């Protein structure tokens, strides 16, 4: 089964084509990674990956989308691509945690012990989720939440190692790690909880808030 993975939740964006091997494992056939945020040519990246793998659009059976948290614009762009693909071809869709993809990438890179995956949440806050990594894999030990940078520092020597796309902005000892489409695709190879396109939504922990506009001024 061919899985097209789209990870646009950070400044560095990536697309990968992964072959699901039937035992929950996945083999990456091709991946392209580019930096540039909104200027990243998403469709061109998809075409590049398909060409590298010698695949056609109709070969894609599943699209896995990184839902963040992260760049709202990037995640929305990936969701729109996936929704359009499903409408045109009936392709199955998966919504994936970009934070879990970072934890999986940290494990693949050899990190062990307690880590805090942190992502910029704006307004002086971070998204944070804690994972414990050992030789067997990784497991979540602290759910995704909004946090202050000081709360991570306050743990002192017992603090988890901070990792994430922009981690050096807050923590000198942090490890910069981006969510990767290849990792996302490998995680998707073990998933079957497909959803219709309209159910894909960016991860966003804040409650929606609206301010009523003042009444229009009337000219005398």
C-alpha positions in Angstrom: 0.0 0.0 0.0 1.4 3.4 -1.0 1.1 6.2 1.5 1.7 9.8 0.6 2.7 11.8 3.7 2.4 15.5 3.9 4.1 17.4 6.8 3.7 21.1 6.5 3.4 22.1 10.2 6.8 23.7 10.5 9.0 26.1 8.5 10.8 23.1 7.1 8.2 21.1 5.1 8.4 17.7 3.6 6.6 15.1 1.4 7.3 11.4 1.3 6.0 8.3 -0.4 6.0 5.3 1.9 5.3 1.6 1.1 3.3 -0.1 3.9 4.7 -3.6 4.2 1.6 -5.2 5.8 3.1 -5.9 9.3 2.8 -2.3 10.6 6.2 -1.3 9.2 6.8 1.1 6.3 9.6 1.6 3.8 10.3 5.0 2.5 10.5 5.1 -1.3 11.2 8.8 -1.7 11.2 12.1 0.3 11.8 15.7 -0.4 12.4 18.4 2.3 12.4 22.1 1.8 12.5 25.2 3.9 10.6 28.3 3.1 7.2 28.2 4.9 4.4 29.6 2.8 6.7 29.9 -0.2 7.2 26.1 -0.3 5.7 24.7 -3.6 3.6 21.9 -2.2 2.3 20.4 -5.5 5.8 20.5 -7.0 7.1 18.6 -4.0 4.5 15.9 -4.5 5.3 15.6 -8.2 9.0 15.4 -7.3 8.5 12.6 -4.8 6.3 10.6 -7.2 8.8 11.0 -9.9 11.7 9.9 -7.7 9.7 6.7 -6.7 8.6 6.0 -10.3 5.0 6.3 -9.1 1.8 7.9 -10.4 -0.9 9.8 -8.6 -3.3 6.9 -9.0 -0.8 4.7 -7.1 -1.4 6.6 -3.9 -3.9 4.7 -1.7 -3.6 6.7 1.6 -2.6 10.3 2.4 -1.3 10.9 5.9 -1.4 14.6 7.0 0.5 16.1 9.9 -2.1 18.0 11.8 0.4 19.9 14.1 0.3 21.7 16.3 2.3 24.3 14.3 1.9 26.5 11.3 -1.8 26.9 10.9 -1.4 28.0 7.2 0.8 25.0 6.4 -1.4 22.5 8.0 -4.5 24.0 6.3 -2.7 23.8 2.9 -1.9 20.1 3.5 -5.5 19.4 4.6 -6.8 21.1 1.4 -4.5 19.0 -0.8 -5.7 15.8 0.9 -9.3 16.7 0.7 -9.1 17.5 -3.0 -7.3 14.2 -3.6 -10.0 12.3 -1.8 -12.8 14.1 -3.7 -11.1 13.3 -7.0 -9.9 9.7 -6.4 -11.6 8.5 -3.2 -8.2 8.1 -1.5 -8.3 7.2 2.2 -7.0 9.9 4.6 -5.3 9.8 8.0 -4.8 12.7 10.4 -1.5 12.4 12.3 0.1 14.1 15.3 3.2 16.1 14.2 4.3 16.1 17.9 4.4 12.3 17.9 6.3 12.4 14.6 9.0 14.5 16.4 9.1 12.0 19.2 9.5 9.1 16.8 12.2 11.1 15.0 14.0 11.7 18.3 14.0 8.0 19.0 15.3 7.2 15.5 18.1 9.7 16.0 19.2 7.8 19.1 17.8 10.0 21.9 16.9 8.2 25.1 15.3 9.2 28.3 12.7 11.9 29.0 12.1 14.6 26.3 9.7 17.5 26.0 8.5 18.1 22.5 7.9 21.9 22.3 6.3 23.9 19.5 5.6 27.6 19.3 2.0 28.4 20.3 2.4 32.2 20.0 1.3 34.6 22.7 4.5 33.7 24.7 3.3 30.1 25.2 4.4 26.7 24.0 2.7 23.5 23.0 4.4 20.8 25.1 4.1 17.0 25.2 6.4 14.7 27.2 7.7 11.3 26.0 10.0 8.7 27.5 12.3 7.0 25.0 14.0 3.7 25.5 15.3 0.9 23.4 11.9 -0.5 22.9 10.4 2.7 21.5 8.7 5.8 23.0 5.6 6.4 25.0 3.7 9.6 26.0 4.1 10.4 29.7 2.7 14.0 29.6 -0.2 14.9 27.3 -0.1 17.8 24.8 -0.8 21.1 26.6 -0.2 24.8 26.6 2.8 25.7 28.8 5.2 28.5 29.6 8.9 28.1 28.8 9.6 28.8 32.5 7.7 25.7 33.5 10.2 23.5 31.6 13.2 25.3 33.1 11.7 25.1 36.6 12.2 21.3 36.7 15.9 21.9 37.2 18.2 18.9 36.7 15.2 16.6 36.3 13.8 18.6 33.4 13.2 16.7 30.2 15.4 17.5 27.2 13.5 20.0 25.0 13.3 19.1 21.3 11.3 20.8 18.5 11.5 22.9 15.4 12.4 26.2 17.1 13.5 24.9 20.4 16.7 27.0 20.5 14.6 30.2 20.8 13.8 29.2 24.4 16.3 26.5 25.5 20.1 26.7 25.0 20.3 22.9 25.7 17.5 22.0 23.3 17.8 19.8 20.2 16.3 21.2 17.0 14.1 18.5 15.4 11.5 19.0 12.7 8.6 16.6 12.0 9.5 14.6 8.9 7.1 13.2 6.3 9.1 10.0 6.1 8.5 9.4 9.8 4.9 10.4 9.5 4.4 7.9 6.7 6.1 5.1 8.7 3.7 5.8 11.6 0.8 5.8 9.2 1.7 2.3 8.0 0.5 0.9 11.3 -2.8 2.9 11.3 -6.2 2.1 9.8 -8.4 4.8 11.4 -9.2 6.5 8.1 -11.4 9.6 8.2 -13.4 11.6 5.6 -11.7 14.8 4.6 -14.1 17.1 6.4 -13.0 15.6 9.7 -9.3 16.7 9.3 -8.7 19.7 11.5 -5.4 21.3 12.8 -4.5 20.6 16.4 -5.4 23.8 18.3 -5.8 23.7 22.0 -7.1 27.2 22.6 -10.9 27.8 22.8 -12.2 29.9 20.0 -12.8 33.5 21.1 -14.5 36.3 19.3 -14.8 40.0 20.0 -18.0 41.7 18.9 -17.3 44.6 16.6 -18.5 48.0 17.8 -21.6 49.4 16.0 -20.9 51.3 12.8 -20.7 55.1 13.2 -23.6 57.0 11.6 -22.7 60.1 9.6 -24.9 63.1 10.5 
